Amino acid sequence: MHKHIDSWKQSRSTFEQQLQRNIYELNTTYPPHWINFISVVESFPDIKRVVDVGCGAGVYYNLCEKLNVDYIGYDYSSDAIQLAESTWGGNFNCLNYKDLTEEHILDTDLVVANALFDVLPNGNEALETFLKLNPKRLLSQRVRLTNSTSYSEEYSVYDIITYKFFHNSDKLFETIKANNYTVKFTNLYENVFDLELIRD
């Protein structure tokens, strides 16, 4: 069992720090994954809603308001959801990604997982869970790739210990293709990518 698997869930101060950083970024310079998120939303005029899984402090609600797109955010941390609701007043729900079903997702949705697979010790398993939900469009953000076997390592961020998960590039592409998706890779920095998946 991974001892830090619920580190995000159990730390309100972590999400408060995340929110402070997000508000600063809203008022200064957008990070690369925000810029790419906006570009993806704008590239699909038929997108009616963003389904933000692992929404944390919920800053994508603000971006979606500016894009005139509906939004729903899910996170397994009640602290994150309470903070997001009190800050943005949007549509947020406390739910683990493992408890999502196909009923939660429409063909006019863009499903977003921003750094979700990245901070889990089992990032491959998490991605496969999402693909089984059969979303028409999935944007997986800040995915770390490696040419070696997939692995995770612990690291410190804000005031918690969490994980960096590295996906083996070949295995990742095979999984995506086997689930009938095509993928576009956007390099954000170093070995970190956004993956835009479209169901065939």
BALOBA-1460 file (C-alpha; in Angstrom, 3 decimals):
// residues 200
<rec num="1" residu="m" x="0.000" y="0.000" z="0.000"/>
<rec num="2" residu="h" x="1.274" y="3.474" z="-0.863"/>
<rec num="3" residu="k" x="1.428" y="5.488" z="2.345"/>
<rec num="4" residu="h" x="0.880" y="8.897" z="0.712"/>
<rec num="5" residu="i" x="-2.042" y="7.908" z="-1.517"/>
<rec num="6" residu="d" x="-4.499" y="10.164" z="0.382"/>
<rec num="7" residu="s" x="-2.128" y="13.032" z="1.160"/>
<rec num="8" residu="w" x="-4.087" y="15.453" z="-1.056"/>
<rec num="9" residu="k" x="-7.422" y="14.365" z="0.389"/>
<rec num="10" residu="q" x="-6.446" y="15.099" z="3.958"/>
<rec num="11" residu="s" x="-4.896" y="18.565" z="3.679"/>
<rec num="12" residu="r" x="-7.009" y="21.728" z="3.440"/>
<rec num="13" residu="s" x="-3.894" y="23.888" z="3.730"/>
<rec num="14" residu="t" x="-2.532" y="22.273" z="0.558"/>
<rec num="15" residu="f" x="-5.548" y="23.399" z="-1.446"/>
<rec num="16" residu="e" x="-5.442" y="26.851" z="0.149"/>
<rec num="17" residu="q" x="-1.857" y="27.222" z="-1.056"/>
<rec num="18" residu="q" x="-2.831" y="25.893" z="-4.482"/>
<rec num="19" residu="l" x="-5.642" y="28.440" z="-4.660"/>
<rec num="20" residu="q" x="-3.333" y="31.313" z="-3.711"/>
<rec num="21" residu="r" x="-0.958" y="30.307" z="-6.488"/>
<rec num="22" residu="n" x="-3.830" y="29.970" z="-8.984"/>
<rec num="23" residu="i" x="-5.195" y="33.428" z="-8.162"/>
<rec num="24" residu="y" x="-1.725" y="34.886" z="-8.605"/>
<rec num="25" residu="e" x="-1.462" y="33.150" z="-12.010"/>
<rec num="26" residu="l" x="-4.896" y="34.443" z="-13.026"/>
<rec num="27" residu="n" x="-3.656" y="37.964" z="-12.420"/>
<rec num="28" residu="t" x="-0.186" y="37.585" z="-13.958"/>
<rec num="29" residu="t" x="0.860" y="34.913" z="-16.466"/>
<rec num="30" residu="y" x="-1.107" y="31.769" z="-17.287"/>
<rec num="31" residu="p" x="0.958" y="28.545" z="-16.999"/>
<rec num="32" residu="p" x="1.426" y="26.459" z="-20.187"/>
<rec num="33" residu="h" x="-1.231" y="23.865" z="-19.324"/>
<rec num="34" residu="w" x="-3.868" y="26.592" z="-18.847"/>
<rec num="35" residu="i" x="-2.979" y="28.064" z="-22.224"/>
<rec num="36" residu="n" x="-3.273" y="24.648" z="-23.859"/>
<rec num="37" residu="f" x="-6.566" y="23.937" z="-22.073"/>
<rec num="38" residu="i" x="-8.022" y="27.163" z="-23.461"/>
<rec num="39" residu="s" x="-6.747" y="26.294" z="-26.936"/>
<rec num="40" residu="v" x="-8.341" y="22.824" z="-26.816"/>
<rec num="41" residu="v" x="-11.715" y="24.177" z="-25.642"/>
<rec num="42" residu="e" x="-11.696" y="26.809" z="-28.374"/>
<rec num="43" residu="s" x="-10.817" y="24.209" z="-31.023"/>
<rec num="44" residu="f" x="-14.097" y="22.329" z="-30.411"/>
<rec num="45" residu="p" x="-17.071" y="24.679" z="-30.864"/>
<rec num="46" residu="d" x="-19.482" y="21.829" z="-30.016"/>
<rec num="47" residu="i" x="-18.134" y="21.448" z="-26.467"/>
<rec num="48" residu="k" x="-20.948" y="22.370" z="-24.077"/>
<rec num="49" residu="r" x="-19.310" y="21.502" z="-20.761"/>
<rec num="50" residu="v" x="-15.961" y="20.822" z="-19.135"/>
<rec num="51" residu="v" x="-15.895" y="17.911" z="-16.681"/>
<rec num="52" residu="d" x="-12.906" y="18.634" z="-14.440"/>
<rec num="53" residu="v" x="-11.882" y="15.486" z="-12.555"/>
<rec num="54" residu="g" x="-9.482" y="16.080" z="-9.691"/>
<rec num="55" residu="c" x="-10.471" y="19.750" z="-9.779"/>
<rec num="56" residu="g" x="-8.698" y="20.714" z="-6.546"/>
<rec num="57" residu="a" x="-9.339" y="24.369" z="-5.728"/>
<rec num="58" residu="g" x="-11.398" y="24.703" z="-8.905"/>
<rec num="59" residu="v" x="-9.626" y="27.415" z="-10.896"/>
<rec num="60" residu="y" x="-10.808" y="25.921" z="-14.210"/>
<rec num="61" residu="y" x="-14.292" y="27.110" z="-13.283"/>
<rec num="62" residu="n" x="-12.991" y="30.659" z="-13.687"/>
<rec num="63" residu="l" x="-11.409" y="29.856" z="-17.050"/>
<rec num="64" residu="c" x="-14.613" y="28.196" z="-18.271"/>
<rec num="65" residu="e" x="-16.666" y="31.235" z="-17.305"/>
<rec num="66" residu="k" x="-14.410" y="33.349" z="-19.506"/>
<rec num="67" residu="l" x="-14.836" y="30.793" z="-22.305"/>
<rec num="68" residu="n" x="-18.647" y="30.709" z="-21.889"/>
<rec num="69" residu="v" x="-18.603" y="26.947" z="-21.350"/>
<rec num="70" residu="d" x="-20.497" y="25.088" z="-18.615"/>
<rec num="71" residu="y" x="-18.406" y="23.465" z="-15.914"/>
<rec num="72" residu="i" x="-18.609" y="20.703" z="-13.331"/>
<rec num="73" residu="g" x="-15.748" y="19.838" z="-10.997"/>
<rec num="74" residu="y" x="-15.133" y="16.594" z="-9.106"/>
<rec num="75" residu="d" x="-12.593" y="15.930" z="-6.369"/>
<rec num="76" residu="y" x="-12.289" y="13.248" z="-3.710"/>
<rec num="77" residu="s" x="-11.337" y="15.820" z="-1.078"/>
<rec num="78" residu="s" x="-14.245" y="17.489" z="0.723"/>
<rec num="79" residu="d" x="-11.805" y="20.219" z="1.778"/>
<rec num="80" residu="a" x="-11.033" y="20.991" z="-1.870"/>
<rec num="81" residu="i" x="-14.712" y="21.047" z="-2.809"/>
<rec num="82" residu="q" x="-15.664" y="23.334" z="0.092"/>
<rec num="83" residu="l" x="-12.863" y="25.720" z="-0.793"/>
<rec num="84" residu="a" x="-13.778" y="25.715" z="-4.486"/>
<rec num="85" residu="e" x="-17.455" y="26.352" z="-3.761"/>
<rec num="86" residu="s" x="-16.740" y="29.213" z="-1.368"/>
<rec num="87" residu="t" x="-14.283" y="30.800" z="-3.829"/>
<rec num="88" residu="w" x="-16.025" y="30.416" z="-7.181"/>
<rec num="89" residu="g" x="-19.619" y="29.474" z="-6.339"/>
<rec num="90" residu="g" x="-19.679" y="26.977" z="-9.198"/>
<rec num="91" residu="n" x="-20.803" y="23.387" z="-9.665"/>
<rec num="92" residu="f" x="-18.513" y="21.181" z="-7.564"/>
<rec num="93" residu="n" x="-19.034" y="17.657" z="-6.233"/>
<rec num="94" residu="c" x="-17.107" y="15.457" z="-3.826"/>
<rec num="95" residu="l" x="-16.488" y="12.232" z="-5.764"/>
<rec num="96" residu="n" x="-13.519" y="9.946" z="-6.347"/>
<rec num="97" residu="y" x="-12.590" y="9.475" z="-10.009"/>
<rec num="98" residu="k" x="-13.029" y="5.717" z="-9.473"/>
<rec num="99" residu="d" x="-16.724" y="6.299" z="-8.767"/>
<rec num="100" residu="l" x="-17.455" y="8.106" z="-12.021"/>
<rec num="101" residu="t" x="-19.686" y="6.254" z="-14.474"/>
<rec num="102" residu="e" x="-20.585" y="6.756" z="-18.116"/>
<rec num="103" residu="e" x="-23.757" y="8.515" z="-16.920"/>
<rec num="104" residu="h" x="-21.595" y="11.367" z="-15.601"/>
<rec num="105" residu="i" x="-20.242" y="12.127" z="-19.093"/>
<rec num="106" residu="l" x="-21.927" y="13.371" z="-22.270"/>
<rec num="107" residu="d" x="-20.631" y="13.369" z="-25.841"/>
<rec num="108" residu="t" x="-20.629" y="17.174" z="-25.775"/>
<rec num="109" residu="d" x="-18.262" y="17.187" z="-22.766"/>
<rec num="110" residu="l" x="-14.546" y="17.708" z="-22.610"/>
<rec num="111" residu="v" x="-13.242" y="15.593" z="-19.737"/>
<rec num="112" residu="v" x="-10.139" y="17.102" z="-18.143"/>
<rec num="113" residu="a" x="-7.701" y="15.407" z="-15.792"/>
<rec num="114" residu="n" x="-5.210" y="18.102" z="-14.839"/>
<rec num="115" residu="a" x="-2.159" y="16.475" z="-13.226"/>
<rec num="116" residu="l" x="-4.344" y="13.698" z="-11.813"/>
<rec num="117" residu="f" x="-2.475" y="10.749" z="-13.299"/>
<rec num="118" residu="d" x="0.752" y="12.563" z="-12.502"/>
<rec num="119" residu="v" x="0.290" y="12.578" z="-8.701"/>
<rec num="120" residu="l" x="-0.870" y="8.983" z="-8.303"/>
<rec num="121" residu="p" x="1.477" y="6.043" z="-7.736"/>
<rec num="122" residu="n" x="-0.634" y="4.033" z="-10.230"/>
<rec num="123" residu="g" x="-0.999" y="6.473" z="-13.104"/>
<rec num="124" residu="n" x="-1.412" y="3.776" z="-15.764"/>
<rec num="125" residu="e" x="-4.322" y="2.207" z="-13.897"/>
<rec num="126" residu="a" x="-5.962" y="5.619" z="-13.434"/>
<rec num="127" residu="l" x="-5.739" y="6.400" z="-17.147"/>
<rec num="128" residu="e" x="-7.286" y="3.046" z="-18.044"/>
<rec num="129" residu="t" x="-10.152" y="3.778" z="-15.640"/>
<rec num="130" residu="f" x="-10.852" y="7.009" z="-17.511"/>
<rec num="131" residu="l" x="-10.703" y="5.362" z="-20.929"/>
<rec num="132" residu="k" x="-13.251" y="2.746" z="-19.845"/>
<rec num="133" residu="l" x="-15.680" y="5.596" z="-19.203"/>
<rec num="134" residu="n" x="-15.556" y="6.099" z="-22.972"/>
<rec num="135" residu="p" x="-15.486" y="9.917" z="-23.099"/>
<rec num="136" residu="k" x="-15.542" y="11.358" z="-26.598"/>
<rec num="137" residu="r" x="-12.776" y="13.803" z="-25.671"/>
<rec num="138" residu="l" x="-10.276" y="13.563" z="-22.836"/>
<rec num="139" residu="l" x="-7.563" y="16.089" z="-22.049"/>
<rec num="140" residu="s" x="-4.972" y="14.563" z="-19.741"/>
<rec num="141" residu="q" x="-2.708" y="17.353" z="-18.545"/>
<rec num="142" residu="r" x="0.854" y="17.388" z="-17.237"/>
<rec num="143" residu="v" x="1.670" y="13.762" z="-17.966"/>
<rec num="144" residu="r" x="5.273" y="12.712" z="-17.420"/>
<rec num="145" residu="l" x="6.755" y="10.385" z="-20.034"/>
<rec num="146" residu="t" x="9.786" y="8.122" z="-19.917"/>
<rec num="147" residu="n" x="11.479" y="5.639" z="-22.233"/>
<rec num="148" residu="s" x="12.073" y="3.298" z="-19.298"/>
<rec num="149" residu="t" x="9.529" y="1.156" z="-17.476"/>
<rec num="150" residu="s" x="6.720" y="3.133" z="-15.839"/>
<rec num="151" residu="y" x="7.520" y="4.119" z="-12.273"/>
<rec num="152" residu="s" x="6.628" y="6.572" z="-9.512"/>
<rec num="153" residu="e" x="8.685" y="8.504" z="-7.003"/>
<rec num="154" residu="e" x="7.810" y="10.498" z="-3.904"/>
<rec num="155" residu="y" x="8.296" y="14.241" z="-3.730"/>
<rec num="156" residu="s" x="7.257" y="17.194" z="-1.590"/>
<rec num="157" residu="v" x="4.880" y="19.923" z="-2.793"/>
<rec num="158" residu="y" x="3.171" y="22.588" z="-0.704"/>
<rec num="159" residu="d" x="3.061" y="20.867" z="2.705"/>
<rec num="160" residu="i" x="2.538" y="17.232" z="1.678"/>
<rec num="161" residu="i" x="4.382" y="14.251" z="0.252"/>
<rec num="162" residu="t" x="2.879" y="12.991" z="-2.992"/>
<rec num="163" residu="y" x="4.000" y="11.190" z="-6.159"/>
<rec num="164" residu="k" x="5.415" y="11.845" z="-9.585"/>
<rec num="165" residu="f" x="4.268" y="9.135" z="-11.964"/>
<rec num="166" residu="f" x="6.213" y="8.499" z="-15.169"/>
<rec num="167" residu="h" x="4.388" y="6.693" z="-17.991"/>
<rec num="168" residu="n" x="6.377" y="4.514" z="-20.357"/>
<rec num="169" residu="s" x="5.788" y="6.229" z="-23.711"/>
<rec num="170" residu="d" x="5.319" y="3.056" z="-25.784"/>
<rec num="171" residu="k" x="3.006" y="1.401" z="-23.249"/>
<rec num="172" residu="l" x="0.959" y="4.575" z="-22.955"/>
<rec num="173" residu="f" x="0.490" y="4.827" z="-26.716"/>
<rec num="174" residu="e" x="-0.500" y="1.133" z="-26.910"/>
<rec num="175" residu="t" x="-3.119" y="1.610" z="-24.173"/>
<rec num="176" residu="i" x="-4.594" y="4.645" z="-25.903"/>
<rec num="177" residu="k" x="-4.745" y="2.902" z="-29.266"/>
<rec num="178" residu="a" x="-6.213" y="-0.291" z="-27.775"/>
<rec num="179" residu="n" x="-9.085" y="1.762" z="-26.362"/>
<rec num="180" residu="n" x="-9.857" y="3.245" z="-29.791"/>
<rec num="181" residu="y" x="-8.471" y="6.721" z="-29.239"/>
<rec num="182" residu="t" x="-6.189" y="8.902" z="-31.271"/>
<rec num="183" residu="v" x="-3.866" y="11.214" z="-29.365"/>
<rec num="184" residu="k" x="-2.171" y="14.556" z="-29.854"/>
<rec num="185" residu="f" x="0.840" y="15.295" z="-27.647"/>
<rec num="186" residu="t" x="1.624" y="18.876" z="-26.607"/>
<rec num="187" residu="n" x="5.009" y="19.344" z="-24.955"/>
<rec num="188" residu="l" x="4.653" y="21.756" z="-22.035"/>
<rec num="189" residu="y" x="8.218" y="21.542" z="-20.726"/>
<rec num="190" residu="e" x="10.988" y="18.938" z="-20.437"/>
<rec num="191" residu="n" x="9.323" y="15.486" z="-20.361"/>
<rec num="192" residu="v" x="5.859" y="16.791" z="-19.375"/>
<rec num="193" residu="f" x="3.022" y="16.677" z="-21.902"/>
<rec num="194" residu="d" x="-0.665" y="17.331" z="-22.383"/>
<rec num="195" residu="l" x="-2.463" y="14.441" z="-24.108"/>
<rec num="196" residu="e" x="-5.529" y="15.303" z="-26.142"/>
<rec num="197" residu="l" x="-7.436" y="12.055" z="-26.720"/>
<rec num="198" residu="i" x="-10.258" y="11.741" z="-29.235"/>
<rec num="199" residu="r" x="-12.440" y="8.636" z="-29.460"/>
<rec num="200" residu="d" x="-12.378" y="7.042" z="-32.919"/>
